[in-house]
Amino acid sequence: MNYLDTVQEQTTALRLKTILVAVDLSSHSERTVTYAISIARQFGASLKLIHVYVPPTSAEFGGQDMYRLLEKDRDDAETRLINLAGRIQAGYPKCEAIFVTGDPDEQVTRIASLLRADLIVVGRHHQTFLGRFFKLDQAPKILHRAACPVLVWEDDDKGIWAESKI
């Protein structure tokens, strides 16, 4: 092996220090987190779980009761994220929770940039006709917006596969 080969090998080696995992708090996203933990362990990387709360659009003209209900819904989602992170920290202490409100693909990619994440792991689902029609799956949007590599994880009944953009 010559000097040039050594330099090229050093610059192309994959180093992961921060992995951002987008979760929607479903059982599917918990399996995505489990997969991300296995990657984080291999690299000794920190894991950041992000949940983006999307308030219902019909709430803009609601009364005070509607706002209280939405606040409770938001608080419940944040509590579920914190509980998930707590369960993960029991076995993998390098885990933190990030809770934001807004558009999921915008917020995930914004936070990834702020954290200088080395990898985003996102689950893929809503693969029904209606899910694709209403563009419910955030994975393709994140994949196209992100400045860092994105691993799209799918865990379904037919088997397990992962797709990545590196």
C-alpha positions in Angstrom: 0.0 0.0 0.0 1.5 3.4 -1.0 1.1 6.8 0.7 -1.8 7.9 -1.6 -3.8 4.8 -0.8 -3.3 5.4 2.9 -4.4 9.0 2.6 -7.5 8.1 0.6 -8.4 5.4 3.0 -8.2 7.8 6.0 -10.3 10.5 4.3 -13.0 8.1 3.2 -13.3 6.1 6.5 -16.8 6.4 8.0 -16.9 8.1 11.3 -20.1 8.6 13.1 -20.2 10.7 16.3 -23.8 12.0 16.2 -26.8 10.0 14.9 -30.2 11.8 14.7 -33.1 9.4 14.7 -36.5 10.8 13.6 -39.4 9.2 15.6 -43.1 9.5 15.3 -43.6 7.7 18.6 -45.2 4.6 17.0 -44.1 1.1 17.6 -42.5 1.2 14.1 -40.3 4.1 15.2 -39.3 2.3 18.3 -38.0 -0.6 16.1 -36.2 2.1 14.0 -34.5 3.4 17.2 -33.5 -0.2 18.1 -31.8 -0.4 14.7 -30.1 3.0 15.1 -28.8 1.9 18.5 -27.0 -1.0 16.9 -25.3 1.4 14.6 -24.4 3.8 17.4 -22.9 1.1 19.5 -20.6 0.1 16.6 -19.2 3.6 16.3 -19.6 4.8 19.9 -21.8 7.6 18.6 -24.3 9.6 20.5 -28.0 9.1 19.7 -30.4 12.1 19.4 -34.1 11.2 19.2 -36.1 13.9 17.5 -39.9 14.1 17.5 -41.6 16.9 15.5 -45.0 17.7 16.8 -47.3 18.8 14.0 -50.3 20.7 15.4 -53.6 20.1 13.5 -54.3 22.8 11.0 -58.0 23.0 11.9 -57.1 24.4 15.3 -56.4 27.9 14.0 -60.0 29.0 14.6 -60.7 27.0 17.8 -61.7 28.4 21.1 -59.9 28.2 24.4 -61.0 24.6 25.0 -59.4 23.6 21.7 -56.1 25.3 22.7 -56.1 23.4 26.0 -56.7 20.2 24.2 -53.9 20.8 21.8 -51.5 21.8 24.6 -52.4 18.5 26.3 -51.8 16.6 23.1 -48.4 18.3 22.6 -47.4 17.7 26.3 -48.4 14.0 26.0 -46.2 13.7 22.9 -43.3 15.3 24.6 -43.7 13.0 27.6 -43.8 9.9 25.4 -40.6 11.1 23.7 -38.9 11.6 27.1 -40.1 8.2 28.3 -38.7 6.6 25.1 -35.3 8.3 25.6 -35.3 7.2 29.3 -35.8 3.6 28.3 -33.0 3.8 25.7 -30.7 5.5 28.2 -31.0 2.6 30.6 -29.1 0.4 28.0 -27.4 3.1 26.0 -26.6 6.3 28.1 -25.5 8.4 25.1 -29.1 9.2 24.2 -31.0 12.5 24.3 -34.5 13.6 23.3 -35.2 16.6 21.2 -38.8 17.8 20.9 -39.8 20.5 18.3 -42.9 21.8 16.7 -43.3 22.4 12.9 -42.9 20.7 9.6 -41.2 17.4 10.1 -38.8 17.4 7.2 -37.8 21.0 7.7 -37.2 20.5 11.4 -35.4 17.2 11.2 -32.9 18.6 8.6 -32.6 21.9 10.5 -31.7 20.2 13.7 -29.4 17.8 11.9 -27.5 20.8 10.6 -27.4 22.5 14.0 -26.1 19.3 15.6 -23.7 18.6 12.8 -25.2 15.1 12.7 -23.2 12.5 10.8 -26.2 10.4 10.0 -30.0 10.7 10.1 -32.0 7.5 10.6 -35.6 7.7 9.7 -38.3 5.0 9.5 -40.4 4.5 6.4 -44.0 3.7 6.5 -47.5 4.9 5.3 -46.8 2.8 2.2 -50.5 2.5 1.4 -52.0 4.2 -1.7 -53.6 6.9 0.6 -50.4 7.4 2.5 -48.5 8.0 -0.7 -51.3 10.2 -2.1 -51.4 12.4 0.9 -47.6 12.4 1.2 -47.7 11.2 4.8 -44.3 9.5 4.6 -41.6 12.0 5.7 -38.6 9.8 4.8 -38.4 10.8 1.1 -38.7 14.5 2.0 -35.9 14.2 4.6 -33.8 12.2 2.2 -33.9 15.0 -0.4 -33.4 17.9 2.1 -30.6 16.6 4.3 -27.0 17.7 4.0 -25.7 14.6 5.7 -26.2 10.9 4.9 -29.7 9.5 5.6 -30.5 5.9 6.3 -34.2 5.0 5.6 -35.2 2.0 7.7 -38.2 -0.2 6.9 -39.3 -3.0 9.1 -42.4 -4.8 7.7 -44.1 -8.1 8.0 -42.4 -9.4 4.8 -38.9 -8.8 5.9 -36.5 -6.1 7.0 -34.6 -3.9 4.6 -32.8 -0.6 4.7 -32.1 2.0 2.0 -29.5 4.7 2.4 -28.3 7.8 0.7 -24.6 8.2 1.4 
